[in-house]
Amino acid sequence: MKTFQQFNEDIEQRRIDAGQRTLELQTAAKERAQAYRDAQIQKRDEKRERDKLKQEIKTELNTTA
């Protein structure tokens, strides 16, 4: 049987562990969100580059035709 002090120490350790897990989960969520934003920015930039290239090709075809 645990003593009252051992019981309190167990509870305190669980609180510390829970706090650490919370921090880890928050950090992981922030990293995922940043990775998502970075991917969206990259996709947007790639689309702009493709659109620019398409426009340049169209302009070139119109001037040579």
C-alpha positions as CSV (number, residue, x, y, z in Angstrom):
1,M,0.0,0.0,0.0
2,K,1.3,3.4,-0.9
3,T,1.8,6.1,1.7
4,F,0.1,9.4,1.3
5,Q,3.5,11.0,0.4
6,Q,4.1,8.4,-2.3
7,F,0.6,9.0,-3.7
8,N,1.2,12.7,-3.9
9,E,4.6,12.2,-5.6
10,D,3.0,9.9,-8.1
11,I,0.3,12.5,-8.8
12,E,3.0,15.3,-9.1
13,Q,5.0,13.1,-11.5
14,R,1.9,12.5,-13.7
15,R,1.2,16.2,-13.8
16,I,4.8,16.9,-14.9
17,D,4.5,14.2,-17.6
18,A,1.2,15.5,-18.8
19,G,2.6,19.0,-19.0
20,Q,5.6,17.7,-21.0
21,R,3.3,15.8,-23.4
22,T,1.2,18.9,-23.9
23,L,4.3,20.9,-24.8
24,E,5.4,18.2,-27.2
25,L,2.0,18.0,-28.9
26,Q,1.8,21.8,-29.2
27,T,5.3,21.9,-30.8
28,A,4.4,19.1,-33.2
29,A,1.2,20.9,-34.2
30,K,3.0,24.1,-34.8
31,E,5.6,22.2,-37.0
32,R,2.8,20.5,-39.0
33,A,1.0,23.9,-39.5
34,Q,4.3,25.5,-40.6
35,A,5.0,22.7,-43.0
36,Y,1.5,23.0,-44.5
37,R,1.9,26.7,-44.9
38,D,5.3,26.2,-46.6
39,A,3.9,23.6,-48.9
40,Q,1.0,26.0,-49.9
41,I,3.4,28.8,-50.6
42,Q,5.6,26.5,-52.7
43,K,2.6,25.3,-54.7
44,R,1.4,28.9,-55.2
45,D,4.9,29.9,-56.4
46,E,5.1,26.9,-58.8
47,K,1.7,27.8,-60.2
48,R,2.7,31.4,-60.8
49,E,5.9,30.2,-62.5
50,R,3.9,27.8,-64.8
51,D,1.4,30.6,-65.6
52,K,4.2,33.0,-66.4
53,L,5.8,30.4,-68.7
54,K,2.5,29.7,-70.4
55,Q,2.0,33.4,-71.0
56,E,5.5,33.8,-72.4
57,I,4.9,30.9,-74.8
58,K,1.6,32.4,-75.9
59,T,3.2,35.7,-76.5
60,E,6.0,34.2,-78.4
61,L,3.6,32.2,-80.6
62,N,1.5,35.2,-81.3
63,T,4.5,37.3,-82.4
64,T,5.9,34.7,-84.7
65,A,2.5,33.8,-86.3
